[in-house]
Amino acid sequence: MAVLGLPIANPVIVGSGLLTDQERNIRRLLEKGAGAVVTKTIHPSPPTGLDERILRLPVGMLNSTTYSKRPVDHWLGVLRSFAEEGLPVIASVHADSPAELAALAADIEGTGCRALELGISCLNEEDGLDDDNPDRVYAYTAETRGRTHVPLAVKLAIGEGLHDRVRAAIAGGADAVTVSDTIPGAAVAPGTGDLELGGVYGYSGPGIKPLVLAAIWQLRRRGFVLPILASGGVTGGRDVADYLAVGANAVQVYTALHTDMYDTLQRVLTETRDITDPADRTPAPTDPTPEEAPA
C-alpha cells in the first residue's frame, strides 16, 4: 500500500509530536514496524519562551507544545539521510506565513524527502484557532503547492466548518488531509481551582476517537474521495480497524506511545494485523460438520 506516494508496509503511522523530535526515535520506531513516521513540526522561527509541558489525564493527555526547537538546517540534514536510505518519513512543517511555509517546503523537497504534512492548525499558538478559516487553509496550501511537487497532506482539527476547510485544502492542491489535530481542552487543578498548564491547550487521546470517526464518516458520506489519514485516540488495533472501516486510508497513533513507546507500537501493529489480515492468523479448531464426522 502507499500513502502520500510513500510505499508503506502497514497502515499504522506514528504521528507528529515530542516523541518524533529526535532522529534516534524516528529510526527506532521504523525499526519496530511503523508504516511511516511524521516528524515533529519543523518551523523556521518557532516561538520562544513558552512553557511546553504535557499533562496526563485519566483518559488522554493535554499538551502545551508547539514546534520543534531544532533549527531547520538540522532537520534538512536528518531528512536528507532518511531520503538516502529510502525511509518512509513524512516531514511536518509550518511557518508564520504562506510564503515562508512554501520556502521551507521547497528546501525540504531538496533533501529528497518524499512527503509533507502541513501542520497549520496548532492551537497552542496565538493564532492556532484561526485554523477554522478556509481562506487561511487555502492560502497556506496553495502557496506551498506552488513551490513544491512533493505530495502533501493538510492537518485539520475537527469541529465547525471542517467540510469547508477540507474543500479549501483540496482547492489549494492538497493530496490528502489528516483528521484530526488536537482539540481545545482544559483540566482544573484540585488544589487551586486554576487551569492546569495555565490555560486551554491541545487535548488528545481516546476521548476524541468517536468525534474523529464521525467526522471521517461524514466526509465520505458527502462524497470526499481524497485520501484521509485518521488521527485521534488510537490505543490498539481495534481503533485502527475502526478508522479504516469508516474510510480512512491510514491511521496515525501518537498519545498512547507516551507509555512504553516501542512496546505499545508493536502491540498496536500486532493487533491491527490480527484484525485486518485474518489470513495471517492460525485458524481456530472447529467441530466437524456432519459430513466430516467420523463414523
C-alpha positions in Angstrom: 0.0 0.0 0.0 1.0 3.6 -0.3 0.2 6.9 1.4 1.3 10.3 0.0 3.3 8.4 -2.6 5.2 6.5 0.1 5.1 2.7 -0.1 4.3 1.6 3.5 4.2 -1.9 4.9 1.1 -1.3 7.0 -1.4 1.5 7.7 -0.1 2.5 11.1 1.8 5.8 11.1 3.4 7.4 14.1 2.0 11.0 14.3 3.9 14.2 14.9 4.9 15.2 18.4 7.6 15.3 21.1 8.4 11.7 20.5 9.3 12.3 16.9 11.6 15.3 17.6 14.7 13.0 17.6 16.3 11.2 14.7 17.1 8.3 17.0 13.4 7.8 18.0 12.2 8.0 14.4 14.7 5.4 13.3 13.7 3.1 16.2 10.0 3.5 15.5 10.5 2.5 11.9 12.7 -0.5 13.0 9.8 -1.6 15.3 7.5 -1.7 12.3 5.7 1.6 11.9 4.4 2.1 8.4 5.8 5.6 8.4 6.7 8.4 10.9 5.7 12.0 10.9 8.4 14.4 12.3 7.8 16.9 15.0 6.6 20.1 13.2 9.6 21.9 11.6 9.3 25.7 11.8 11.8 28.3 10.6 11.2 30.5 13.7 9.4 28.6 16.5 8.1 30.7 19.4 10.5 31.1 22.3 9.9 31.4 26.0 6.8 29.1 26.0 6.4 26.7 28.9 5.9 23.5 26.9 4.6 20.6 29.0 2.3 17.6 28.9 -0.3 16.7 31.4 -1.5 13.1 31.6 -5.2 12.7 32.3 -7.2 9.7 33.3 -8.2 9.5 29.7 -5.7 11.1 27.2 -3.4 14.0 27.6 -3.2 17.8 27.4 -0.1 19.4 25.9 1.1 22.9 25.6 3.8 22.1 23.0 4.2 23.8 19.6 7.0 23.2 17.2 10.5 21.6 17.1 13.2 23.7 18.7 15.8 22.2 16.4 16.9 24.5 13.6 15.8 24.0 10.0 19.4 23.2 9.0 19.5 20.3 11.5 16.3 18.9 10.0 17.5 19.3 6.5 20.4 17.1 7.2 18.3 14.5 9.0 15.7 14.4 6.3 18.5 14.0 3.7 19.8 10.9 5.4 16.3 9.4 5.7 15.8 10.0 2.0 19.1 8.5 1.0 18.1 5.3 3.0 14.6 5.3 1.5 12.9 5.5 4.9 9.2 6.4 4.9 9.3 9.7 6.8 6.8 12.5 6.4 8.0 16.0 7.3 5.5 18.0 9.3 6.0 21.7 8.6 4.6 25.1 9.4 5.7 28.8 9.3 4.4 32.3 10.1 3.2 33.0 6.6 2.2 31.1 3.5 5.3 32.3 1.7 7.6 31.2 4.5 6.0 27.8 4.5 6.3 27.4 0.8 10.0 28.3 1.0 10.6 25.8 3.8 8.8 23.1 1.8 11.0 23.8 -1.2 14.1 23.4 1.0 12.8 20.2 2.4 12.0 18.9 -1.1 15.6 19.5 -2.0 16.7 16.9 0.6 14.8 14.2 -1.2 12.0 14.0 1.4 9.0 12.5 -0.4 6.0 13.6 1.7 4.8 16.6 3.7 2.2 17.3 6.3 1.2 20.9 6.8 0.7 21.4 10.5 -1.2 24.6 10.2 -3.8 24.0 12.8 -1.7 24.0 16.0 -4.0 25.6 18.6 -1.1 26.1 21.1 0.0 29.3 19.4 -1.7 32.6 19.3 -3.5 32.2 16.0 -4.0 28.5 16.2 -7.7 28.6 16.5 -7.9 30.6 13.2 -7.5 27.1 11.6 -11.3 27.3 11.2 -10.8 29.9 8.4 -11.0 28.2 5.0 -9.2 31.2 3.4 -6.2 30.6 5.7 -6.2 26.9 4.8 -6.3 27.7 1.1 -3.5 30.3 1.3 -1.0 28.0 3.1 -1.9 25.0 0.9 -1.8 26.8 -2.4 1.4 28.7 -1.7 3.1 25.5 -0.7 1.8 23.6 -3.7 3.1 26.3 -5.9 6.7 25.8 -4.7 6.9 22.0 -4.4 5.7 18.9 -6.2 6.0 16.7 -3.1 2.8 15.0 -2.1 1.3 16.8 0.9 -1.4 16.4 3.5 -3.1 19.2 5.4 -3.7 18.5 9.1 -7.0 19.9 10.2 -8.8 19.8 13.5 -12.4 18.5 13.7 -15.1 21.0 14.5 -17.3 23.6 12.9 -16.5 24.2 9.2 -14.4 21.1 8.7 -16.0 20.3 5.4 -15.3 23.9 4.1 -11.7 23.6 5.3 -11.3 20.3 3.5 -12.6 21.9 0.3 -10.2 24.7 0.7 -7.3 22.3 1.1 -8.4 20.4 -2.0 -8.7 23.6 -3.9 -5.2 24.6 -2.8 -3.7 21.4 -4.1 -3.6 19.1 -1.2 -3.2 15.4 -1.9 -4.7 14.3 1.4 -5.9 15.5 4.8 -5.1 14.4 8.3 -8.1 14.5 10.6 -7.7 15.5 13.4 -5.2 17.7 15.1 -5.7 18.1 18.8 -8.9 19.9 20.0 -9.2 22.5 22.8 -9.2 21.0 26.3 -8.6 22.0 29.9 -8.2 20.5 33.3 -8.7 22.1 36.7 -6.0 21.8 39.4 -7.8 20.4 42.5 -5.7 22.4 45.0 -6.2 25.8 43.4 -9.1 25.7 41.0 -6.8 27.2 38.3 -6.5 25.6 34.9 -3.7 23.1 34.6 -0.9 24.3 32.3 -2.2 27.8 32.7 -5.0 27.7 30.0 -6.7 25.9 27.2 -4.4 23.7 25.2 -4.5 20.6 22.9 -6.3 17.5 24.1 -5.6 14.2 22.5 -6.5 10.6 23.5 -9.3 8.1 23.4 -11.9 10.8 24.2 -11.8 12.2 20.7 -11.9 9.0 18.7 -15.8 8.9 18.4 -15.7 12.5 17.2 -13.0 11.9 14.6 -14.7 8.7 13.4 -17.9 10.7 12.9 -16.1 13.4 11.0 -14.4 11.0 8.6 -17.6 9.1 8.1 -19.4 12.3 7.2 -16.7 13.4 4.8 -17.0 10.1 2.9 -20.8 10.4 3.1 -20.6 13.8 1.4 -18.5 12.4 -1.4 -15.0 13.5 -0.5 -12.7 11.0 -2.2 -9.2 12.3 -1.4 -7.1 10.1 1.0 -7.6 10.7 4.7 -5.1 10.0 7.4 -7.1 9.4 10.6 -5.6 10.6 13.9 -7.2 10.5 17.4 -7.4 8.2 20.3 -5.7 5.1 18.8 -4.7 2.7 21.6 -5.0 -0.6 19.9 -5.6 -2.5 16.7 -9.4 -2.2 17.1 -9.1 1.6 16.8 -7.1 1.3 13.6 -9.6 -1.1 12.1 -12.5 1.2 13.1 -10.9 4.1 11.3 -10.2 2.0 8.2 -13.9 0.9 8.3 -15.2 4.5 8.0 -13.0 5.4 5.1 -9.5 6.3 6.4 -6.6 5.3 4.2 -4.1 5.2 7.0 -4.1 5.8 10.8 -1.8 7.8 13.0 -1.0 6.8 16.6 0.7 9.1 19.0 -0.6 9.8 22.5 -0.6 6.1 23.5 3.1 5.9 22.7 3.9 8.1 25.7 3.6 4.9 27.7 6.1 2.2 26.7 6.6 3.7 23.3 8.1 0.8 21.4 6.2 -2.0 23.1 2.9 -0.1 22.6 3.6 0.4 18.9 4.4 -3.3 18.4 1.2 -4.2 20.3 -0.9 -1.9 18.1 0.7 -3.3 15.0 0.2 -6.9 16.1 -3.5 -6.3 17.0 -4.0 -4.4 13.7 -2.6 -7.3 11.7 -4.7 -9.9 13.6 -7.9 -7.9 13.0 -7.4 -6.6 9.4 -5.4 -9.6 8.0 -7.3 -12.7 9.3 -5.4 -14.9 6.8 -2.3 -14.3 8.8 -3.8 -16.0 11.9 -3.9 -19.6 12.7 -7.5 -20.8 12.3 -9.2 -21.9 15.5 -10.2 -25.6 15.5 -13.8 -26.2 14.7 -16.2 -29.0 15.2 -16.5 -31.3 12.2 -19.6 -31.0 10.0 -21.9 -34.0 9.9 -20.3 -34.9 6.5 -16.8 -34.8 8.1 -17.7 -36.5 11.4 -16.2 -40.0 11.9 -18.5 -42.9 11.5 
